Amino acid sequence: MGLLTIAAVIGGGAGAVVAAPVVLGLVGFTSAGIAAGTIASQMMATAAVANGGGVAAGGLVAGLQAAGAAGLSGAATAAVASAGGTLAGLAAIIF
């Protein structure tokens, strides 16, 4: 693995961790709850219809809202950094 690839992996991982809370807020998962008229509200409505009127605890929508409200946990931060680093490393190899 070359230095450029290593730098891309580190930068991609760090960038993903920094970007995750911003992106969550932009799509509507905020500290005040799910914002009306956003992608998050559409996801919540779809999940509620699929679950008979409620959003399942521990599901994707609930997890994203928890992250939007309280920030990423240690495990979530590690997962986001890993995914960002992997994607950046693949991009460095391909391009």
DRENDO-1510 file (C-alpha; in Angstrom, 1 decimal, always signed):
<recs>
REC; n; res; u; v; w
REC; 1; MET; +0.0; +0.0; +0.0 .
REC; 2; GLY; +1.5; +3.3; -1.1 .
REC; 3; LEU; +1.7; +6.5; +0.9 .
REC; 4; LEU; -1.1; +8.1; -1.2 .
REC; 5; THR; -3.4; +5.2; -0.4 .
REC; 6; ILE; -2.6; +5.4; +3.3 .
REC; 7; ALA; -3.2; +9.1; +3.4 .
REC; 8; ALA; -6.5; +8.6; +1.5 .
REC; 9; VAL; -7.7; +6.0; +4.0 .
REC; 10; ILE; -6.8; +8.2; +7.0 .
REC; 11; GLY; -8.3; +11.3; +5.4 .
REC; 12; GLY; -11.4; +9.4; +4.3 .
REC; 13; GLY; -12.0; +8.0; +7.8 .
REC; 14; ALA; -11.6; +11.3; +9.5 .
REC; 15; GLY; -13.7; +13.1; +6.9 .
REC; 16; ALA; -16.5; +10.6; +7.3 .
REC; 17; VAL; -16.6; +11.1; +11.1 .
REC; 18; VAL; -16.7; +14.8; +10.7 .
REC; 19; ALA; -19.3; +14.8; +8.0 .
REC; 20; ALA; -21.7; +12.2; +9.6 .
REC; 21; PRO; -23.4; +14.6; +12.1 .
REC; 22; VAL; -23.6; +17.3; +9.4 .
REC; 23; VAL; -25.3; +15.0; +6.9 .
REC; 24; LEU; -27.7; +13.6; +9.6 .
REC; 25; GLY; -28.8; +17.2; +10.3 .
REC; 26; LEU; -29.2; +18.0; +6.6 .
REC; 27; VAL; -31.5; +15.1; +6.0 .
REC; 28; GLY; -33.6; +15.9; +9.0 .
REC; 29; PHE; -32.3; +13.9; +12.0 .
REC; 30; THR; -31.9; +16.8; +14.5 .
REC; 31; SER; -31.4; +17.2; +18.2 .
REC; 32; ALA; -35.0; +18.5; +18.4 .
REC; 33; GLY; -36.4; +15.5; +16.6 .
REC; 34; ILE; -37.1; +14.6; +13.0 .
REC; 35; ALA; -37.7; +17.8; +11.0 .
REC; 36; ALA; -40.9; +18.0; +9.0 .
REC; 37; GLY; -40.7; +17.8; +5.2 .
REC; 38; THR; -37.3; +16.1; +5.1 .
REC; 39; ILE; -35.9; +12.8; +3.9 .
REC; 40; ALA; -35.9; +11.8; +7.6 .
REC; 41; SER; -39.6; +12.4; +7.9 .
REC; 42; GLN; -40.3; +10.4; +4.7 .
REC; 43; MET; -38.2; +7.5; +6.2 .
REC; 44; MET; -40.2; +7.8; +9.4 .
REC; 45; ALA; -43.5; +7.7; +7.6 .
REC; 46; THR; -42.5; +4.7; +5.6 .
REC; 47; ALA; -41.3; +2.9; +8.7 .
REC; 48; ALA; -44.5; +3.7; +10.5 .
REC; 49; VAL; -46.6; +2.3; +7.7 .
REC; 50; ALA; -44.5; -0.8; +7.5 .
REC; 51; ASN; -44.8; -1.4; +11.3 .
REC; 52; GLY; -48.5; -0.8; +11.7 .
REC; 53; GLY; -48.3; +2.8; +12.9 .
REC; 54; GLY; -45.1; +3.0; +14.9 .
REC; 55; VAL; -41.4; +3.2; +14.4 .
REC; 56; ALA; -39.6; +0.1; +15.6 .
REC; 57; ALA; -37.1; +0.6; +18.4 .
REC; 58; GLY; -33.7; -0.4; +17.3 .
REC; 59; GLY; -34.5; +0.1; +13.7 .
REC; 60; LEU; -32.7; +2.2; +11.1 .
REC; 61; VAL; -34.8; +5.3; +11.6 .
REC; 62; ALA; -34.6; +5.1; +15.4 .
REC; 63; GLY; -30.8; +4.6; +15.2 .
REC; 64; LEU; -30.3; +7.5; +12.9 .
REC; 65; GLN; -32.5; +9.8; +15.0 .
REC; 66; ALA; -30.6; +8.8; +18.1 .
REC; 67; ALA; -27.3; +9.7; +16.4 .
REC; 68; GLY; -28.8; +12.9; +15.1 .
REC; 69; ALA; -30.0; +13.8; +18.6 .
REC; 70; ALA; -27.0; +12.8; +20.7 .
REC; 71; GLY; -24.2; +12.3; +18.3 .
REC; 72; LEU; -22.4; +9.2; +17.3 .
REC; 73; SER; -21.4; +6.6; +19.9 .
REC; 74; GLY; -17.9; +5.2; +20.1 .
REC; 75; ALA; -19.0; +2.1; +18.1 .
REC; 76; ALA; -20.8; +4.2; +15.5 .
REC; 77; THR; -17.8; +6.5; +15.2 .
REC; 78; ALA; -15.5; +3.5; +14.5 .
REC; 79; ALA; -17.9; +2.1; +12.0 .
REC; 80; VAL; -18.2; +5.4; +10.1 .
REC; 81; ALA; -14.5; +5.9; +10.1 .
REC; 82; SER; -13.9; +2.4; +8.9 .
REC; 83; ALA; -16.4; +2.8; +6.0 .
REC; 84; GLY; -15.0; +6.2; +5.0 .
REC; 85; GLY; -11.5; +5.0; +5.1 .
REC; 86; THR; -12.3; +1.9; +3.1 .
REC; 87; LEU; -14.1; +3.9; +0.4 .
REC; 88; ALA; -11.3; +6.5; +0.2 .
REC; 89; GLY; -8.7; +3.7; -0.1 .
REC; 90; LEU; -10.6; +2.0; -2.9 .
REC; 91; ALA; -11.0; +5.3; -4.7 .
REC; 92; ALA; -7.3; +6.0; -4.3 .
REC; 93; ILE; -6.5; +2.6; -5.8 .
REC; 94; ILE; -9.0; +2.8; -8.7 .
REC; 95; PHE; -8.2; +6.4; -9.6 .
</recs>
